Amino acid sequence: MSKLLDFLFGKSPKIFDNNNNVRHDLPKETWEAWQKRYFSDPDRNWRNHSGMKARERRQKN
């Protein structure tokens, strides 16, 4: 019966913890590598590509 209900209505996502926060099952090393890569390299940091900073870069080029 549960397989039929899953088929008809979809499975419930398993990415939420008890406080309804999104929780990904990735090791801590993966998250640290992601943080290091995206926040230390200015070309990969999304904050440098939005708003006024992006407009300033376009005007320089």
N, C-alpha and C positions, 0 to 999 in steps of 0.2 A: 504494500500500500504506500509506503514512504517513497519508493522509487517512482510510482505513478504521480504522486503529489510533487515531487522534485521535477519531474518531466513537465507537468502542466504549469507549475508556478515558479519554477526555478529553485535552485539551491540557495540557502541563506549564506551570505558571505562569512568567511571565517577570519576576516582581517580585523575585527573589532575586539577589544578587550572588555573587561567587566564595566569600565567607565565609558564605554562607547567611543573610545579613542582608537584611531587607526593604528594597528600594530602589525608590522611586517616581520616575518620570521627569518631575518637575515642576521648573520653573526655580527658582533660588535666591530670586528676588523673591517668588514665591508662598509659599514656606516662611517667609520673613521677615515677610510680611504676616500670615500665619496666627499666628505667634508673637506678633506685636505685638497683634493683635486679641484673642487668647484669654488672654494673660497680663497685659495692661495693664488690661483692663476687668474689674472684680471680678464683674460679673453674668455674664460669659461664661466665667470661669475655673472649670473643673470642680472644682478643689480646694476652692473655696469652697462647693460644694454637696454635699459628702460628709462623713460622720462627724460629729464634734462641732460643726463650724461650721454645718452645716445644722440641727442640733438647736437651736443657740443662736438662729438666725434665726427658727425656728418659734415659739420661746418669746417672742420680742420682739413678734411680730405677734399 
